[in-house]
C-alpha cells in the first residue's frame, strides 16, 4: 500500500556498521533520497550493530540484547529504514523470532512492521517512480541474497535506475547468485568464498558494464576487493549513491583505475 505523502513521515535511519565505518557516503545518499521523497530523517545515536554477526554465529544471548537496544532506539519513529537488505532482513525477519516468548515479543512484532530496506521503502511504500539523478555510462546490478530472498527486492532498484538520465543497465548472467561474502561465511570458508566470488566477477566482466551496483555494502566490498585484485576497471558503488546523484567520491575499492 502506498503511503500518503501529504503528511511527512519520521524515518529513523539505521546506518549499518559497514556504512558508518567504511562508506559514509551511502548514509548521506540515503538521507538525500528520503528527504527528497518528503520524509523527516533522523539518525538515532544509540544505534549499534543489528546483531547479525552474533546471531549467525549462534550467540543468541548477545543478539537478543542488541535487538532490545535497537528496538528501544527506534521505537518512536514511523519507519525504520536501512540501506542494506542484509541488516533490514535481520531487523525485520529475525528480531520477532529472536525475542519470541520474552517481554519484548509484542514490541519486536510492531518494530518489524515498520522496518524497510531503503530502495524498497522508496518504491513500495512511498510510491517513488523516478529520481532527479544523472549517471553517464552503463551499470550492472547484483541482487544480494538477503535483500532478494528475505525481502523480495529485485525490481525496485531496477525501476528507479531506469529513471536515471544517461544510465544504461546491462544485466549480468546469474545476477541473483551469491557473491561469496555471506558475512562470517567468507571467514569460515575462505576457499569456497573465493571460488564463488571468482565466478561472480566473471559474470560482472562479461556484462560489459562500467559500474557494478548493489544494495548491500558487504557484498560490494567483497566483489570490489576481488575485482581490484584481478586488475579490473569496473567501478563499484552502492545503488543509493547513483540514485542520489552522489558519485563524485572514489568508487569502492578504488575502481576505475
C-alpha positions in Angstrom: 0.0 0.0 0.0 1.4 3.4 -1.0 1.9 5.9 1.8 0.0 9.2 2.0 2.6 11.8 1.1 0.6 14.7 2.5 1.9 14.1 5.9 5.7 13.9 6.3 6.8 10.6 8.0 9.6 10.4 10.6 12.1 7.9 9.5 14.8 6.5 11.7 17.8 5.7 9.5 19.6 2.5 10.5 23.0 3.4 9.1 24.6 -0.1 9.4 28.2 -0.8 10.7 29.8 -1.0 7.3 28.3 2.2 6.1 29.3 4.0 9.2 32.9 2.7 9.2 33.7 2.3 5.5 31.3 4.2 3.3 29.5 7.1 5.0 28.6 8.4 1.5 25.9 5.7 1.4 24.3 7.1 4.5 24.3 10.6 3.2 22.8 9.3 -0.1 20.1 7.5 1.8 19.2 10.7 3.7 19.1 12.7 0.5 16.8 10.2 -1.2 14.5 10.0 1.8 14.3 13.8 2.2 13.6 14.3 -1.5 10.7 11.8 -1.0 9.3 14.0 1.7 10.5 12.3 4.8 11.9 13.7 8.0 15.0 11.7 8.6 16.8 11.2 11.9 19.8 9.1 12.9 19.5 7.8 16.5 22.8 8.0 18.2 22.1 4.9 20.4 22.1 2.5 17.4 24.8 0.0 17.1 25.2 -3.2 15.0 22.0 -5.1 14.0 23.3 -8.1 15.8 23.6 -10.3 12.7 27.2 -11.5 13.3 26.4 -12.7 16.8 23.1 -14.2 15.5 24.8 -16.1 12.7 27.5 -17.4 15.0 25.0 -18.9 17.4 25.3 -16.2 20.1 21.6 -15.7 20.7 22.0 -14.0 24.1 24.1 -11.1 22.8 22.0 -10.9 19.6 18.8 -10.6 21.7 20.4 -7.9 23.8 21.3 -5.9 20.7 17.8 -6.4 19.4 16.3 -5.0 22.5 18.6 -2.0 22.4 17.8 -1.3 18.7 14.0 -1.6 19.3 14.3 1.0 22.1 16.4 3.3 20.0 14.0 3.3 17.0 10.6 2.8 18.7 9.4 6.4 18.3 9.7 6.5 14.5 7.1 5.9 11.9 9.5 3.8 9.9 13.0 2.3 10.3 14.9 2.3 7.0 18.3 0.7 6.3 20.4 1.0 3.1 21.1 -2.8 3.4 18.9 -5.8 2.6 21.0 -7.9 5.0 20.6 -5.6 8.0 17.0 -4.8 7.2 16.3 -8.6 6.9 17.8 -9.1 10.4 15.7 -6.3 11.9 12.5 -7.3 10.2 12.6 -11.1 9.9 14.8 -12.3 12.8 14.0 -9.9 15.7 10.5 -11.3 16.2 11.7 -14.9 16.4 14.7 -14.0 18.5 12.5 -12.2 21.1 9.6 -14.5 21.0 8.4 -15.5 24.4 10.1 -12.6 26.1 8.7 -9.3 27.4 9.8 -7.7 24.1 7.7 -10.1 21.8 4.9 -7.6 21.0 7.4 -4.7 20.7 9.5 -6.8 18.3 6.5 -7.6 16.1 5.4 -4.0 16.0 9.0 -2.9 15.2 9.3 -5.5 12.4 6.2 -4.0 10.7 8.0 -0.6 10.4 11.3 -1.8 9.0 12.2 -1.5 5.3 15.2 -1.6 3.1 15.9 1.8 1.5 15.0 1.3 -2.2 12.1 -1.0 -1.4 10.8 1.7 1.0 11.0 4.4 -1.7 9.2 2.3 -4.3 6.8 0.1 -2.4 5.8 2.4 0.5 6.3 6.0 -0.8 5.5 5.2 -4.4 8.6 6.9 -5.8 8.9 6.2 -9.5 11.8 8.4 -10.6 14.7 10.3 -9.2 16.3 13.5 -10.4 19.8 12.0 -11.0 22.1 11.6 -13.9 24.8 8.9 -14.5 26.7 8.7 -17.7 27.6 5.2 -18.5 26.5 1.6 -18.2 25.8 -0.3 -14.9 25.1 -3.9 -14.0 23.2 -4.9 -10.8 23.9 -7.7 -8.3 20.9 -9.0 -6.3 22.2 -9.6 -2.8 20.9 -12.7 -1.1 19.2 -11.3 1.9 17.5 -8.5 0.1 16.3 -10.8 -2.7 15.3 -13.9 -0.7 14.2 -12.4 2.6 12.7 -9.1 1.4 11.8 -9.6 -2.2 14.0 -6.8 -3.5 14.7 -7.2 -7.2 12.6 -5.0 -9.5 12.6 -1.9 -7.2 16.2 -0.8 -7.8 15.9 -1.5 -11.5 12.7 0.6 -11.7 14.5 3.6 -10.1 17.6 3.1 -12.1 15.6 3.2 -15.3 14.7 6.8 -14.4 18.3 8.0 -14.1 19.3 10.1 -17.1 22.2 8.8 -19.1 22.3 5.4 -17.4 22.2 2.1 -19.3 21.5 -1.1 -17.4 23.3 -4.2 -18.7 22.1 -7.3 -16.8 24.7 -9.9 -15.9 24.0 -13.6 -16.0 23.2 -15.1 -12.7 22.7 -11.7 -11.1 20.8 -13.4 -8.2 23.7 -15.8 -7.4 25.6 -15.2 -4.1 28.8 -13.2 -4.3 30.5 -15.4 -1.7 30.6 -12.9 1.1 27.9 -14.3 3.4 29.0 -12.3 6.5 31.1 -14.7 8.6 30.9 -17.4 5.8 33.9 -15.8 3.9 36.0 -16.1 7.1 34.9 -19.6 8.0 35.2 -21.0 4.4 37.6 -18.7 2.6 38.4 -21.1 -0.3 34.7 -21.7 -1.1 34.0 -18.0 -0.7 36.9 -17.1 -3.1 35.6 -19.6 -5.7 32.1 -18.1 -5.5 33.3 -14.5 -5.9 35.6 -15.6 -8.9 32.5 -16.8 -10.7 30.6 -13.7 -9.8 33.3 -11.3 -11.1 33.5 -13.3 -14.3 29.7 -12.6 -14.7 30.3 -8.9 -13.9 33.1 -8.6 -16.5 31.0 -10.5 -19.1 28.2 -8.0 -18.7 30.4 -5.3 -20.2 29.2 -2.5 -17.8 31.4 0.2 -16.4 29.9 0.1 -12.9 28.7 -2.6 -10.6 25.8 -1.7 -8.3 24.2 -3.5 -5.4 22.2 -2.7 -2.2 24.5 -4.3 0.4 27.9 -2.9 1.2 29.2 -6.2 2.5 28.6 -7.8 -0.9 30.0 -4.7 -2.7 33.2 -4.7 -0.7 33.7 -8.4 -1.3 33.2 -8.0 -5.1 35.2 -4.8 -5.2 38.1 -6.4 -3.5 38.2 -9.3 -5.9 37.8 -7.0 -9.0 40.7 -4.9 -7.7 43.0 -7.9 -7.2 42.1 -9.0 -10.7 43.1 -5.6 -12.1 39.5 -4.9 -13.3 38.5 -1.4 -14.4 34.9 -1.9 -13.3 33.8 0.7 -10.7 31.8 -0.5 -7.7 29.2 1.6 -6.0 26.1 1.3 -3.7 22.9 1.8 -5.7 21.9 4.7 -3.4 24.9 6.7 -4.5 23.8 6.6 -8.1 20.2 7.2 -7.4 21.1 10.2 -5.3 23.5 11.5 -7.9 26.4 11.3 -5.4 29.1 9.7 -7.5 31.8 12.4 -7.1 33.7 10.3 -4.5 36.1 7.5 -5.4 34.4 4.2 -6.1 34.5 1.4 -3.5 37.9 -0.3 -3.6 39.4 2.4 -5.8 37.8 1.1 -9.0 38.1 2.9 -12.3 41.9 3.0 -12.5 
